[in-house]
Amino acid sequence: MYIKKVLQHLENEFFDLIQVYNTPLWMIPIKKASPKSRLTLSLHNLKLGHQVGDIESRQFIEIVDHIVTVSKFVAEDIISPDLHERNGH
């Protein structure tokens, strides 16, 4: 699988910055494989708090150094004060 090969590579190579596109579920394994690398998550749609649960979304937000979005709408959704309320739970 692609991510397994990426993680193996990251364990053996250091990168100053790693940018991940629209796959927030990869952030924690990548951070574990390369704890000193800075992480940027680029989001193209509403993932955090929607397709990814609230607890995981908060974990991703805490470990990334930057989040880049394609629109103000997506950015405002991420910085919403309460992911839980947004989902109706």
Residue pairs with C-beta under 8 A, 6 or more apart in sequence:
3 26
3 29
6 26
6 30
7 29
7 30
7 33
8 33
10 18
10 30
10 33
10 34
10 37
11 33
11 34
14 34
14 36
14 37
15 34
15 37
16 37
16 38
17 37
17 38
17 39
17 40
18 30
18 34
18 37
18 38
18 39
18 40
19 39
19 40
19 41
19 42
19 68
20 26
20 27
20 30
20 39
20 40
20 41
20 42
21 42
21 44
22 42
22 43
22 44
22 45
22 47
24 41
24 43
24 47
24 48
24 52
24 56
24 57
24 60
25 52
25 56
27 39
27 41
27 59
27 60
27 63
27 64
28 59
28 60
28 63
30 37
30 39
31 37
31 39
31 63
38 65
38 66
39 63
39 64
39 65
39 66
40 64
40 65
40 66
40 67
40 68
41 60
41 64
41 66
41 67
41 68
42 67
42 68
42 69
43 67
43 68
43 69
43 70
43 74
43 78
44 69
44 70
44 74
45 70
45 74
46 74
46 77
47 57
48 57
48 60
48 61
48 77
48 78
48 83
49 57
49 77
49 78
49 80
49 83
49 84
49 86
49 87
50 77
50 87
52 60
54 83
54 84
54 87
54 89
57 83
58 83
61 67
61 78
67 75
67 78
69 75
69 78
77 86
80 86
